[in-house]
């Protein structure tokens, strides 16, 4: 492959040793049809100059990238799944393929897979990913990035030519392999595995690795495990707040789906809110509403408590409790900041901004069936002139408090309103029915036009919002 100066391999994960991952090989797929490549993300790690044939060789056939991880590594971890501990987890249909430095930020990033074949942790699974699942994840990450949510980025989607049997969708169905670009694939569950086996030395090794590669500012901390927990808690608070501001429901907030850098990843039964509803769930199997929209901050905090429990093997309890106590205030600050940012307004101070956010959520809750989540933020963005199909809602009693509270606010970067995106009557959304409508022509006629068009519209929205 042509090596760009921006390509800077830095395979750090193998340094952890054999107890943290297993060497694996990718499946030999019958076909490799390129369906999506993220050249904007590829440019940040020096891989945008690859030809399509080279791209397929690396991300469909998984030929190693130069001076990078070889062979791929399936990570070992445990986790709580719907708060039931499961010691039989690990990368069951994916692996860490490469690690690289990001252009401009110097962050260490992973290229990880989903659907790349069986591993020692597949249990009874086939190690594959449905093509529909891959399409849904590409759409989710594009939309979340546009909305300013810390998220993995879908890097590549390749159709693999196998027919898969699935109990929760029409079968046989088409197959794919996804590659995601993420800040880290080290999970809370990675710590849990070694706590389960009472391996304090490996937990300490993991703490040192995470600080060295993701939190170097903590190198001189007196209590490194507690300092790490506090920093991870701050990132987790920012993530949870960004989900709430985006009206996003992850669906499966198990401890193996939370990583140590505070990025959202691994999108299965996600949903975006049609309208304000704290009880809205994404997963059809979440019968108790454990991971409902309004319970997501609680779920994130519970997961942080499990991480803290692991760290008791390497430090005292009191500093860990103190670190956990920082989550609530951090989440409230981050939620206020996220909503003000989504409204395109200049902050006026935490106390005033909190009143604004409360009034906004009150209006959303009382707006009725006609007021969807995303159009509210679109209509009020940067205090632009209110017009369009929802004007009567905003002039009603439900929004009286919000109108009064928002009046003194000034728009932040008002030049964004010059973007053509804001001339239309409706914002870009990603609701369930539209995803189904995008998938239908792919399934019926191999028509990828609506998929490509949707990604183009999301990119337009991303540029207009200016969050990412």
Protein Blocks (a to p, Z undefined) as FASTA:
>chain_A
ZZdfklccddfklmnojklbccddddddfbdcdfbdcfklmmmnopmmpcfklmmmmmmn
opacehiacddddddddddeehiacfkgcjfkbccfbdcddehjlpacddddehiaccfk
lmmanhiacfklmmmmmmmmmmmmmnopacdddfbdcdehiacddfkbccdddddddddd
dfbfcdfklmmmmmmnopaklmmmmmmmmmmmmmmmlmmpmblmlmmmmmmmmmmmmmmm
mmmmnopafhpacfklccfkopaehiakdccdfbdcfkbcfblklmnommgmklmmmmmm
mmmmmmmmmmmmmccfklmmmmmmmmmmmmmmmmmmmmmmmnopacebjklmmmmmmmmm
mmmmmnojmlcfklmmmmmgghiacedjklmmmmmmklmmmmmmmmmpccehkllmmpmk
lmpmbdcdddfklmmmmmmmmmmnopaklmmmmmmmmmmmmmmnomZZ
